[in-house]
Amino acid sequence: LEQYLRGVLPSEMPARWPIEALKAQAVAARTYVLRQMSLRKNANFDVDSTVLDQVYNIENYNRLNAGLRARIDQALRETAGLHLSDHRGR
């Protein structure tokens, strides 16, 4: 999941944005994909890689310079395992 999010974050927002914005996006993206995985457990895929779900393109991450890749990795590392849920844990 965390590897997948490396291709989502820089595809959904600029990697140069403030680290707290990247972290918020990481939590939101993780939450979204976990929800979609639960809804599509009988489907052949979890999420579409376009604007229909989450834009995923690992090349966007790979094209970043080392400093910007480090920011994406930092946002993912500092929010690892965090996702949103309601009062019932959904």
DRENDO-1510 file (C-alpha; in Angstrom, 1 decimal, always signed):
<recs>
REC; n; res; u; v; w
REC; 1; LEU; +0.0; +0.0; +0.0 .
REC; 2; GLU; +2.8; +2.4; +0.9 .
REC; 3; GLN; +4.6; +1.7; -2.4 .
REC; 4; TYR; +1.3; +2.3; -4.3 .
REC; 5; LEU; +0.9; +5.7; -2.5 .
REC; 6; ARG; +4.3; +6.7; -3.8 .
REC; 7; GLY; +2.7; +6.8; -7.3 .
REC; 8; VAL; -0.4; +8.6; -6.0 .
REC; 9; LEU; +0.9; +11.5; -4.0 .
REC; 10; PRO; +2.9; +13.2; -6.8 .
REC; 11; SER; +0.1; +12.4; -9.3 .
REC; 12; GLU; -2.6; +14.1; -7.1 .
REC; 13; MET; -0.7; +17.2; -6.0 .
REC; 14; PRO; +2.7; +19.0; -6.4 .
REC; 15; ALA; +5.5; +17.4; -4.4 .
REC; 16; ARG; +6.8; +20.9; -3.6 .
REC; 17; TRP; +3.7; +21.8; -1.5 .
REC; 18; PRO; +4.1; +22.0; +2.3 .
REC; 19; ILE; +4.9; +18.8; +4.0 .
REC; 20; GLU; +1.7; +19.0; +6.1 .
REC; 21; ALA; -0.3; +19.1; +2.9 .
REC; 22; LEU; +1.5; +16.1; +1.6 .
REC; 23; LYS; +0.8; +14.3; +4.9 .
REC; 24; ALA; -2.9; +15.2; +4.7 .
REC; 25; GLN; -3.0; +13.8; +1.1 .
REC; 26; ALA; -1.2; +10.6; +2.2 .
REC; 27; VAL; -3.9; +10.0; +4.9 .
REC; 28; ALA; -6.7; +10.9; +2.6 .
REC; 29; ALA; -5.3; +8.7; -0.3 .
REC; 30; ARG; -4.7; +5.8; +2.1 .
REC; 31; THR; -8.2; +6.1; +3.5 .
REC; 32; TYR; -9.7; +6.2; +0.0 .
REC; 33; VAL; -7.9; +3.2; -1.3 .
REC; 34; LEU; -8.6; +1.1; +1.8 .
REC; 35; ARG; -12.3; +1.9; +1.4 .
REC; 36; GLN; -12.3; +1.1; -2.3 .
REC; 37; MET; -10.5; -2.2; -1.5 .
REC; 38; SER; -13.3; -3.2; +0.9 .
REC; 39; LEU; -16.0; -2.2; -1.6 .
REC; 40; ARG; -14.4; -4.1; -4.5 .
REC; 41; LYS; -13.3; -7.2; -2.7 .
REC; 42; ASN; -14.9; -9.3; -5.4 .
REC; 43; ALA; -13.7; -7.3; -8.3 .
REC; 44; ASN; -10.5; -7.8; -10.3 .
REC; 45; PHE; -9.1; -4.5; -9.2 .
REC; 46; ASP; -9.1; -2.2; -6.2 .
REC; 47; VAL; -8.9; +1.2; -7.7 .
REC; 48; ASP; -8.8; +2.7; -11.2 .
REC; 49; SER; -5.5; +4.6; -11.9 .
REC; 50; THR; -7.3; +7.6; -13.3 .
REC; 51; VAL; -9.3; +10.5; -12.1 .
REC; 52; LEU; -12.2; +8.0; -11.7 .
REC; 53; ASP; -10.5; +6.9; -8.5 .
REC; 54; GLN; -7.0; +8.0; -7.7 .
REC; 55; VAL; -4.4; +9.1; -10.2 .
REC; 56; TYR; -1.6; +6.6; -10.0 .
REC; 57; ASN; +1.6; +7.0; -12.0 .
REC; 58; ILE; +4.8; +5.8; -10.5 .
REC; 59; GLU; +6.8; +7.7; -13.2 .
REC; 60; ASN; +5.6; +10.9; -11.6 .
REC; 61; TYR; +7.5; +9.8; -8.5 .
REC; 62; ASN; +10.5; +8.5; -10.4 .
REC; 63; ARG; +10.9; +11.8; -12.3 .
REC; 64; LEU; +11.1; +13.9; -9.2 .
REC; 65; ASN; +14.5; +15.0; -8.0 .
REC; 66; ALA; +15.9; +13.4; -4.9 .
REC; 67; GLY; +14.8; +16.2; -2.6 .
REC; 68; LEU; +11.2; +16.0; -3.7 .
REC; 69; ARG; +11.1; +12.2; -3.6 .
REC; 70; ALA; +12.4; +12.5; +0.0 .
REC; 71; ARG; +9.4; +14.7; +0.8 .
REC; 72; ILE; +7.0; +12.2; -0.6 .
REC; 73; ASP; +8.7; +9.4; +1.4 .
REC; 74; GLN; +8.7; +11.6; +4.5 .
REC; 75; ALA; +5.0; +12.2; +4.2 .
REC; 76; LEU; +4.3; +8.5; +3.8 .
REC; 77; ARG; +6.7; +7.5; +6.6 .
REC; 78; GLU; +5.3; +10.0; +9.1 .
REC; 79; THR; +1.7; +9.0; +8.4 .
REC; 80; ALA; +2.3; +5.2; +7.9 .
REC; 81; GLY; -0.8; +3.2; +8.8 .
REC; 82; LEU; -2.9; +6.3; +9.5 .
REC; 83; HIS; -6.3; +6.5; +7.9 .
REC; 84; LEU; -9.6; +8.1; +8.7 .
REC; 85; SER; -12.6; +6.3; +10.2 .
REC; 86; ASP; -15.9; +7.1; +11.7 .
REC; 87; HIS; -17.1; +6.4; +15.2 .
REC; 88; ARG; -17.9; +2.8; +14.2 .
REC; 89; GLY; -14.4; +2.2; +12.9 .
REC; 90; ARG; -15.5; +2.3; +9.2 .
</recs>
